Amino acid sequence: MLSAGVALAALAVAGQAEAQSRRLTAVPYIELGQVLDADLNSGDVLTYSTIAAGIDVAASSARLTGQLSYRYERRIAWDDRIGDDDIHTGLARVSAQVARGLTLEAGGIATRSRSDIRGAAPGVLVGNVDNISQVYAVYGGPSYATRAGPVAIAASYQAGYTKVESPSFTAVPAGQPRLDYYDDSFGQAAGVSASVRPGQVLPVGLTASGGWEREDAGQLDGRYQSWRVRGDALLPVSPYVALTGGIGYERVETSNRAALTDAAGAPVVDRDGRFVTDPAAPRQIAYRTDGVYYDAGVVWRPNRRLAAEAHVGKRYGSLSYTGLLTYQASEHVGFAADVYDSVTTFGRQLRTGLANLPTSFLSARDAFTQQYNGCIFSTSGSTPGGCLNDVFQSISTASYRARGVDAVLSITRGRSTYGGGVGYANRKLFNRDSVPGVTLFGIEDQSAYGQLFFNRTLTALSTFDANLFVNYYESGIARSAGLWSYGGTASYGHSFGRITTTASAGVYAFDTGDVDTAWSAQALLAARYSF
């Protein structure tokens, strides 16, 4: 379940905002639905009922912006071909200015995502879904900014927790090696910086910064730890262009312990299928970098709506490329693209991606669309949204080097909102090859993804939504073929006072190797009562 503490905190802060500005909406609801899932290859049809309860909260004031959308769903089977199930889906983001210069940020997510990168890649999560884990994450912390004469000073702290339940049947072909299952992790990060703008003291702008991070994971007692210090310079060469360069020192180390083994030398697993850690085993280094890193780049800001920067340098023992492009054509049109490169973990990457999401987003409207495990789109053109596809391409206990690119576009035209997201992600996994049962040493996996969405308010009482998506996954593991998943959904909603009815339909395809493409179709009818 999405952390009750985060939810209550968000509601409490939103309640304070109501007293200040009255711009607060809170809509709890209950919903009954009927779902049909048809296998178009075999002709098999499953039906089941759902009962759900949820709440949508949004707040906006001069000091606070935030949104929470949470839904609990209970599936009720008509026969034994589909099991009863509990599903939690939710997203929360809040930013509150509690005092001059002091801001509190918090967020949380509850979603379902694919676990094993070699396994099934469901895109419409209805029926008996293979290779899926329930995922939860929360984070929060303060940031502070002030000035001492010409020097701008900033400091921040963040703590977060991630939990992953054991996956359903992964549908991995026989003969493939077993992978370990992610459990949970607790992470902390702190940073401080001091900077001077160009022309205030010197012709160049200068920044000095430092940071520390640590994450402790449950599976095999995993640990991520890093320290860094860095200096940057910014030299304007025209009113719109500046050259930048930086050099720093960092130490990044990831480690874990071995799995407990039985008399035959096989790793021992618990009832959830996770490895049991050998407490007597010494800590073993999976990855370490310790030394100087540097980069140089260019910053281009021709106007207040467009900003771009690109950097190239040496980090993690090889060339490293990063960049960022943002374009706000108007208050209703926004675009953002990000090129990233970092050594990280699943928990850290998820919490970072969550923190980068907007505080106002399009919430899920039915069981088919926006499970919050892909692209999440903003309701404001100034912050188009962000994608979590690179995080959720699979759930790995190993640390890894993550490189890739994401791009998001969001447009609002009258009663219509539409846009899309696209990206590519590559991960090089780090694990010691001497850990029994862990088989990912040196593996590189990758994925590519795209998503389009359209939302239209037809009348004051009716809406229409549509989504198209495509994903490609390649595990890098021997004898494991790449796989595709693609499909689309459409929903129509009509309100009758406090009651909203929804009709949804979807089609989904899964394609891997020489196996025939698996096609399925889904339909849903639901009625929601909002209080």
C-alpha positions as CSV (number, residue, x, y, z in Angstrom):
1,M,0.0,0.0,0.0
2,L,1.2,3.5,-0.7
3,S,2.7,4.8,2.5
4,A,0.0,6.0,4.7
5,G,2.4,8.4,6.3
6,V,3.2,10.1,3.0
7,A,-0.5,10.2,2.1
8,L,-1.5,11.7,5.4
9,A,1.4,14.2,5.3
10,A,0.3,15.3,1.8
11,L,-3.3,15.7,3.0
12,A,-2.2,17.6,6.1
13,V,-0.1,20.0,4.2
14,A,-2.9,20.4,1.6
15,G,-5.2,21.1,4.5
16,Q,-3.0,24.0,5.6
17,A,-3.0,25.3,2.1
18,E,-6.8,25.3,2.1
19,A,-6.8,27.7,5.0
20,Q,-4.5,30.0,3.0
21,S,-6.0,30.0,-0.4
22,R,-9.0,27.6,-0.6
23,R,-7.6,26.2,-3.8
24,L,-7.9,22.6,-2.6
25,T,-9.9,19.7,-4.1
26,A,-10.3,16.3,-2.5
27,V,-12.5,13.7,-4.2
28,P,-12.8,10.3,-2.5
29,Y,-14.7,7.6,-4.5
30,I,-15.8,4.0,-4.7
31,E,-16.1,2.0,-7.9
32,L,-17.6,-1.2,-9.2
33,G,-16.4,-2.7,-12.5
34,Q,-16.6,-5.7,-14.7
35,V,-13.6,-6.8,-16.8
36,L,-13.3,-9.1,-19.8
37,D,-9.9,-10.4,-21.0
38,A,-9.8,-12.5,-24.2
39,D,-6.8,-14.4,-25.5
40,L,-7.1,-13.9,-29.3
41,N,-4.8,-16.8,-30.1
42,S,-6.6,-19.5,-28.1
43,G,-10.0,-17.9,-27.9
44,D,-10.0,-18.3,-24.1
45,V,-12.0,-15.6,-22.3
46,L,-11.8,-14.6,-18.6
47,T,-14.2,-12.4,-16.7
48,Y,-14.1,-11.0,-13.2
49,S,-15.4,-8.2,-11.1
50,T,-13.6,-5.4,-9.3
51,I,-14.4,-3.2,-6.4
52,A,-12.2,-0.2,-5.8
53,A,-11.8,2.8,-3.4
54,G,-9.6,5.8,-4.0
55,I,-9.0,9.5,-3.6
56,D,-7.8,12.3,-5.8
57,V,-6.4,15.4,-4.1
58,A,-4.9,18.5,-5.6
59,A,-3.7,21.7,-4.0
60,S,-2.2,24.9,-5.4
61,S,-1.2,28.1,-3.6
62,A,1.6,30.5,-3.5
63,R,3.4,28.3,-1.0
64,L,2.2,24.8,-1.9
65,T,1.6,22.7,-5.0
66,G,0.8,19.1,-4.9
67,Q,-1.3,16.2,-6.1
68,L,-2.2,12.8,-4.8
69,S,-4.0,10.1,-6.7
70,Y,-4.4,6.7,-5.0
71,R,-6.6,3.7,-5.8
72,Y,-7.0,0.3,-4.0
73,E,-8.7,-2.4,-6.1
74,R,-9.9,-5.8,-5.1
75,R,-10.5,-8.4,-7.9
76,I,-13.2,-10.9,-7.4
77,A,-13.0,-14.0,-9.5
78,W,-16.0,-15.8,-11.0
79,D,-14.2,-19.1,-11.2
80,D,-10.8,-20.6,-10.3
81,R,-9.1,-19.6,-13.6
82,I,-8.2,-16.2,-12.1
83,G,-7.3,-15.6,-8.5
84,D,-8.5,-12.9,-6.2
85,D,-6.0,-10.1,-6.0
86,D,-5.3,-6.8,-4.2
87,I,-3.9,-4.0,-6.3
88,H,-2.5,-0.6,-5.1
89,T,-2.0,2.2,-7.7
90,G,-1.0,5.7,-6.7
91,L,1.2,8.7,-7.2
92,A,1.9,11.6,-4.9
93,R,4.0,14.7,-5.4
94,V,4.1,17.8,-3.1
95,S,6.3,20.8,-2.8
96,A,5.8,23.3,0.1
97,Q,7.6,26.5,0.9
98,V,7.5,26.4,4.7
99,A,9.7,29.5,5.3
100,R,11.8,31.9,3.4
101,G,14.3,29.9,1.4
102,L,13.2,26.6,3.0
103,T,11.3,24.1,0.8
104,L,10.0,20.6,1.6
105,E,9.6,18.1,-1.2
106,A,7.9,14.7,-0.9
107,G,6.5,12.0,-3.1
108,G,5.4,8.4,-3.3
109,I,4.4,5.8,-5.8
110,A,2.5,2.5,-5.8
111,T,2.5,0.6,-9.1
112,R,3.0,-2.8,-10.7
113,S,5.9,-3.4,-13.0
114,R,7.7,-6.2,-14.9
115,S,10.4,-8.0,-12.8
116,D,12.6,-10.2,-15.0
117,I,13.8,-8.5,-18.2
118,R,13.7,-11.8,-20.1
119,G,10.1,-12.5,-19.1
120,A,6.6,-11.4,-20.3
121,A,6.1,-7.7,-20.9
122,P,2.5,-7.0,-20.2
123,G,1.2,-3.6,-21.3
124,V,-2.4,-3.8,-20.2
125,L,-2.5,-5.1,-16.6
126,V,-5.7,-7.1,-16.5
127,G,-6.4,-10.8,-16.1
128,N,-3.6,-13.3,-15.1
129,V,-0.6,-11.1,-15.6
130,D,2.9,-12.8,-15.7
131,N,6.2,-11.3,-14.6
132,I,4.7,-8.5,-12.4
133,S,5.7,-7.2,-9.0
134,Q,3.9,-4.7,-6.8
135,V,6.3,-1.8,-6.2
136,Y,6.2,1.0,-3.6
137,A,8.5,4.0,-3.0
138,V,8.4,7.1,-0.9
139,Y,10.9,10.0,-0.5
140,G,11.0,13.3,1.2
141,G,13.4,16.0,2.5
142,P,14.1,19.7,2.9
143,S,16.2,22.1,0.7
144,Y,17.4,25.5,1.7
145,A,18.7,28.4,-0.4
146,T,20.0,31.8,0.8
147,R,22.6,34.4,-0.1
148,A,25.7,35.8,1.6
149,G,26.5,38.9,-0.4
150,P,27.2,37.8,-4.0
151,V,27.3,34.1,-3.0
152,A,24.3,31.9,-3.4
153,I,24.3,29.0,-0.9
154,A,22.1,25.9,-1.2
155,A,21.8,22.7,0.8
156,S,19.5,19.7,0.7
157,Y,18.8,16.4,2.3
158,Q,16.6,13.5,1.1
159,A,15.6,10.1,2.5
160,G,13.6,7.5,0.8
161,Y,12.4,3.9,1.0
162,T,11.6,1.4,-1.8
163,K,9.8,-2.0,-1.4
164,V,9.2,-4.6,-4.1
165,E,7.0,-7.7,-3.6
166,S,8.0,-11.1,-5.2
167,P,7.0,-11.3,-8.8
168,S,4.3,-13.5,-10.3
169,F,5.2,-16.3,-12.7
170,T,7.9,-14.8,-15.0
171,A,7.2,-16.9,-18.1
172,V,11.0,-17.3,-18.7
173,P,11.8,-20.2,-21.0
174,A,13.2,-23.4,-19.5
175,G,16.9,-23.6,-19.1
176,Q,17.5,-19.9,-18.4
177,P,19.5,-19.0,-15.2
178,R,17.6,-17.9,-12.2
179,L,17.8,-14.2,-11.1
180,D,17.5,-12.9,-7.6
181,Y,14.5,-10.9,-6.5
182,Y,14.7,-7.3,-5.2
183,D,13.4,-6.8,-1.6
184,D,13.7,-3.3,-0.2
185,S,16.1,-0.4,0.3
186,F,16.5,2.7,2.4
187,G,18.5,5.6,0.9
188,Q,19.8,9.0,2.0
189,A,21.4,11.9,0.1
190,A,22.8,15.2,1.2
191,G,24.4,18.0,-0.8
192,V,25.7,21.6,-0.5
193,S,26.8,24.2,-3.0
194,A,28.0,27.8,-3.1
195,S,28.1,29.8,-6.4
196,V,28.7,33.2,-7.8
197,R,27.1,34.4,-11.0
198,P,29.3,35.7,-13.9
199,G,30.1,39.4,-13.6
200,Q,29.4,39.7,-9.9
201,V,32.9,39.2,-8.7
202,L,34.8,37.8,-11.8
203,P,33.9,37.6,-15.5
204,V,33.3,33.9,-14.9
205,G,30.7,32.3,-12.7
206,L,32.1,29.8,-10.1
207,T,30.4,27.0,-8.2
208,A,31.8,24.7,-5.5
209,S,29.7,21.7,-4.5
210,G,29.8,18.5,-2.5
211,G,27.5,15.5,-1.9
212,W,27.1,12.2,0.0
213,E,24.8,9.3,-0.7
214,R,24.2,5.9,0.9
215,E,21.6,3.2,0.3
216,D,21.2,-0.1,2.2
217,A,19.3,-2.9,0.5
218,G,17.7,-6.0,2.0
219,Q,18.7,-8.6,-0.6
220,L,22.2,-9.9,0.0
221,D,22.9,-6.9,2.3
222,G,23.5,-4.7,-0.7
223,R,25.1,-1.3,-0.2
224,Y,25.7,1.8,-2.4
225,Q,27.8,4.6,-1.1
226,S,29.3,7.7,-2.7
227,W,31.1,11.0,-1.9
228,R,32.0,13.8,-4.3
229,V,33.4,17.3,-4.4
230,R,33.4,19.4,-7.5
231,G,34.2,22.9,-8.9
232,D,32.6,24.4,-12.0
233,A,33.2,27.5,-14.1
234,L,30.8,29.3,-16.5
235,L,32.1,31.8,-19.1
236,P,29.6,33.8,-21.2
237,V,30.8,34.3,-24.8
238,S,27.6,36.0,-26.0
239,P,24.3,37.1,-24.6
240,Y,22.9,33.6,-25.3
241,V,25.9,31.2,-25.2
242,A,28.3,30.3,-22.4
243,L,31.1,27.7,-22.1
244,T,31.2,25.6,-19.0
245,G,33.7,23.2,-17.5
246,G,34.1,21.3,-14.2
247,I,36.5,19.0,-12.4
248,G,35.9,17.0,-9.2
249,Y,36.8,14.0,-7.1
250,E,34.4,11.2,-6.3
251,R,34.4,7.7,-4.7
252,V,31.5,5.4,-5.6
253,E,31.4,1.9,-4.1
254,T,28.7,-0.9,-4.3
255,S,29.0,-4.1,-2.3
256,N,27.1,-7.1,-1.0
257,R,27.5,-10.4,0.9
258,A,27.2,-13.9,-0.4
259,A,24.1,-16.0,-0.3
260,L,23.9,-18.8,2.3
261,T,24.4,-22.2,0.6
262,D,23.2,-25.7,1.5
263,A,25.3,-28.9,1.7
264,A,25.2,-29.3,-2.0
265,G,26.5,-25.7,-2.6
266,A,23.1,-24.4,-3.9
267,P,21.9,-21.0,-2.6
268,V,19.2,-21.1,0.1
269,V,16.1,-19.1,-0.7
270,D,13.2,-18.0,1.6
271,R,9.5,-18.6,1.0
272,D,9.4,-15.5,-1.3
273,G,12.1,-16.9,-3.5
274,R,14.8,-14.4,-2.3
275,F,18.3,-15.5,-1.4
276,V,19.1,-15.8,2.3
277,T,22.2,-13.7,3.1
278,D,25.1,-15.5,4.8
279,P,25.8,-13.2,7.8
280,A,29.3,-14.7,8.2
281,A,30.3,-13.9,4.7
282,P,32.6,-10.9,4.2
283,R,31.4,-7.9,2.3
284,Q,32.5,-8.1,-1.3
285,I,33.0,-5.1,-3.7
286,A,30.8,-5.3,-6.8
287,Y,31.9,-1.9,-8.2
288,R,34.3,0.9,-7.2
289,T,35.6,4.1,-8.8
290,D,37.9,6.4,-6.9
291,G,39.5,9.4,-8.5
292,V,39.2,12.6,-10.6
293,Y,36.4,13.2,-13.1
294,Y,35.8,16.1,-15.4
295,D,33.7,17.5,-18.2
296,A,33.2,20.5,-20.5
297,G,30.2,21.8,-22.4
298,V,28.1,24.6,-23.8
299,V,25.0,26.3,-22.5
300,W,22.6,27.9,-24.9
301,R,19.7,30.1,-23.7
302,P,18.4,32.3,-26.7
303,N,15.3,33.3,-24.8
304,R,13.4,32.6,-21.6
305,R,11.4,29.8,-23.1
306,L,14.3,27.7,-24.6
307,A,17.3,26.4,-22.7
308,A,19.8,23.7,-23.8
309,E,23.1,22.4,-22.5
310,A,25.5,19.6,-23.4
311,H,28.5,18.1,-21.6
312,V,31.2,15.6,-22.5
313,G,33.9,14.4,-20.2
314,K,35.5,11.4,-18.5
315,R,33.7,9.6,-15.6
316,Y,33.4,6.1,-14.4
317,G,36.5,5.2,-16.4
318,S,35.2,6.1,-19.8
319,L,33.7,8.9,-21.9
320,S,30.5,10.3,-20.4
321,Y,27.8,12.4,-22.2
322,T,25.0,14.3,-20.5
323,G,22.6,17.0,-21.7
324,L,19.3,18.7,-21.1
325,L,16.8,20.6,-23.4
326,T,13.7,22.3,-22.2
327,Y,11.3,24.3,-24.4
328,Q,8.1,26.0,-23.2
329,A,6.5,27.4,-26.4
330,S,3.6,28.7,-24.2
331,E,2.0,28.0,-20.9
332,H,0.1,25.2,-22.7
333,V,3.0,23.6,-24.6
334,G,6.1,22.0,-23.0
335,F,8.9,19.8,-24.2
336,A,11.9,18.3,-22.3
337,A,14.7,16.0,-23.2
338,D,17.4,14.6,-20.9
339,V,20.6,12.6,-21.7
340,Y,21.8,10.9,-18.5
341,D,24.8,8.8,-17.3
342,S,25.2,7.6,-13.7
343,V,26.1,4.6,-11.5
344,T,23.0,3.8,-9.5
345,T,20.6,1.2,-8.2
346,F,17.0,0.4,-8.8
347,G,15.9,2.1,-5.6
348,R,17.9,5.2,-6.2
349,Q,16.9,5.5,-9.8
350,L,13.2,5.2,-8.9
351,R,13.3,7.8,-6.2
352,T,15.3,10.2,-8.4
353,G,12.8,9.7,-11.3
354,L,9.9,10.2,-8.8
355,A,11.5,13.5,-7.6
356,N,11.7,14.7,-11.2
357,L,8.0,14.3,-11.8
358,P,5.7,17.4,-11.8
359,T,3.5,18.2,-8.9
360,S,0.5,18.4,-11.2
361,F,-0.1,15.4,-13.4
362,L,-2.8,13.5,-15.4
363,S,-4.2,10.9,-13.0
364,A,-5.2,7.4,-13.9
365,R,-8.8,7.2,-15.0
366,D,-9.4,3.4,-15.3
367,A,-7.7,0.0,-14.9
368,F,-6.1,0.2,-18.4
369,T,-4.4,3.6,-18.6
370,Q,-1.5,5.2,-16.7
371,Q,-0.4,2.6,-14.2
372,Y,2.4,5.1,-13.3
373,N,5.1,2.7,-14.6
374,G,5.7,4.5,-17.9
375,C,5.4,8.2,-18.9
376,I,3.6,10.5,-16.6
377,F,2.3,13.7,-18.2
378,S,1.8,17.1,-16.6
379,T,-1.3,19.3,-16.7
380,S,1.0,22.3,-17.3
381,G,3.1,23.1,-20.4
382,S,5.9,24.5,-18.2
383,T,6.6,21.0,-16.8
384,P,5.6,18.5,-19.5
385,G,6.2,15.4,-17.3
386,G,8.7,12.5,-17.2
387,C,9.1,8.8,-17.9
388,L,9.9,6.0,-15.6
389,N,10.3,3.4,-18.4
390,D,14.1,3.3,-17.9
391,V,13.6,2.4,-14.2
392,F,10.9,-0.2,-14.8
393,Q,12.5,-2.0,-17.8
394,S,13.2,-4.7,-15.1
395,I,13.8,-4.8,-11.4
396,S,17.4,-5.7,-10.6
397,T,19.1,-6.1,-7.3
398,A,22.5,-5.4,-8.9
399,S,24.0,-1.9,-9.0
400,Y,24.5,-0.7,-12.6
401,R,25.7,2.1,-14.8
402,A,22.6,3.7,-16.4
403,R,22.8,5.6,-19.7
404,G,20.1,6.8,-22.0
405,V,17.8,9.5,-23.2
406,D,14.2,10.5,-22.4
407,A,12.0,13.1,-24.2
408,V,8.5,14.2,-23.2
409,L,6.0,16.5,-25.0
410,S,2.7,17.8,-23.5
411,I,0.3,20.1,-25.3
412,T,-3.0,21.6,-24.1
413,R,-5.4,23.0,-26.8
414,G,-8.7,24.1,-25.4
415,R,-10.5,21.0,-24.1
416,S,-7.8,18.6,-25.4
417,T,-4.5,17.5,-23.9
418,Y,-2.1,15.3,-25.8
419,G,1.5,14.4,-26.2
420,G,4.0,11.6,-25.9
421,G,7.2,10.3,-24.5
422,V,10.1,8.3,-26.1
423,G,13.4,7.0,-24.8
424,Y,16.3,4.6,-24.8
425,A,18.0,3.0,-21.8
426,N,21.2,1.0,-21.4
427,R,22.4,-0.6,-18.2
428,K,25.7,-2.3,-17.4
429,L,25.1,-4.5,-14.3
430,F,27.7,-4.9,-11.6
431,N,27.8,-8.0,-9.4
432,R,30.6,-10.3,-8.3
433,D,30.7,-13.5,-10.3
434,S,31.6,-15.4,-7.2
435,V,28.2,-14.8,-5.5
436,P,26.3,-18.1,-5.8
437,G,23.0,-17.8,-7.7
438,V,23.8,-14.3,-9.1
439,T,24.3,-14.5,-12.8
440,L,24.4,-10.9,-14.1
441,F,28.1,-10.2,-13.8
442,G,29.1,-7.8,-16.7
443,I,25.7,-8.1,-18.5
444,E,24.4,-5.1,-20.5
445,D,20.7,-4.9,-21.0
446,Q,18.8,-2.2,-22.9
447,S,15.3,-1.1,-23.8
448,A,13.5,1.4,-26.1
449,Y,10.0,2.8,-25.5
450,G,7.4,5.1,-26.8
451,Q,4.0,6.3,-25.7
452,L,1.3,8.6,-27.1
453,F,-1.7,9.9,-25.2
454,F,-4.8,11.9,-26.0
455,N,-7.4,13.3,-23.6
456,R,-10.5,15.2,-24.7
457,T,-13.3,16.8,-22.6
458,L,-16.2,16.2,-25.0
459,T,-18.8,18.0,-23.0
460,A,-19.2,19.2,-19.4
461,L,-20.2,15.6,-18.6
462,S,-18.2,13.4,-20.9
463,T,-14.5,12.6,-21.6
464,F,-12.5,10.5,-24.0
465,D,-9.0,9.1,-23.4
466,A,-6.7,7.1,-25.7
467,N,-3.2,5.7,-25.3
468,L,-0.7,3.9,-27.7
469,F,2.5,2.3,-26.5
470,V,5.4,0.2,-27.8
471,N,8.4,-1.3,-25.8
472,Y,11.4,-3.3,-26.7
473,Y,13.6,-5.2,-24.2
474,E,16.9,-7.0,-24.7
475,S,18.5,-8.7,-21.6
476,G,22.0,-9.4,-22.9
477,I,21.8,-12.8,-21.3
478,A,22.9,-15.7,-23.5
479,R,20.1,-17.6,-25.2
480,S,17.6,-14.9,-24.3
481,A,15.9,-13.3,-27.3
482,G,14.7,-9.6,-27.4
483,L,11.0,-9.0,-27.0
484,W,8.4,-6.5,-28.1
485,S,5.2,-5.4,-26.4
486,Y,2.7,-3.0,-28.0
487,G,-0.9,-2.0,-27.9
488,G,-3.5,0.6,-27.3
489,T,-6.4,1.5,-25.0
490,A,-9.4,3.9,-25.3
491,S,-11.9,5.0,-22.7
492,Y,-15.1,7.0,-22.6
493,G,-16.6,8.4,-19.4
494,H,-19.9,10.1,-18.7
495,S,-21.1,11.7,-15.5
496,F,-24.5,11.5,-14.0
497,G,-24.2,13.8,-11.0
498,R,-21.9,12.0,-8.5
499,I,-21.9,8.8,-10.6
500,T,-19.4,8.5,-13.4
501,T,-19.6,5.5,-15.8
502,T,-16.7,4.4,-17.9
503,A,-16.4,2.1,-20.9
504,S,-12.8,1.0,-21.9
505,A,-11.3,-1.3,-24.5
506,G,-7.8,-2.3,-25.2
507,V,-5.6,-4.6,-27.4
508,Y,-2.2,-5.9,-26.5
509,A,0.5,-7.9,-28.3
510,F,3.6,-9.7,-27.0
511,D,6.3,-10.9,-29.4
512,T,9.6,-12.7,-28.7
513,G,12.0,-14.6,-30.8
514,D,10.5,-17.2,-33.2
515,V,7.4,-17.6,-31.0
516,D,4.1,-16.6,-32.6
517,T,2.9,-13.1,-31.5
518,A,0.4,-13.4,-28.5
519,W,-2.6,-11.1,-29.0
520,S,-5.2,-10.3,-26.4
521,A,-8.2,-7.9,-26.1
522,Q,-9.7,-6.4,-23.0
523,A,-12.9,-4.6,-22.1
524,L,-14.2,-2.9,-19.0
525,L,-17.4,-1.4,-17.7
526,A,-17.4,0.5,-14.5
527,A,-19.4,2.9,-12.4
528,R,-17.8,5.3,-9.9
529,Y,-19.6,7.2,-7.0
530,S,-17.7,10.3,-5.9
531,F,-18.3,11.8,-2.5
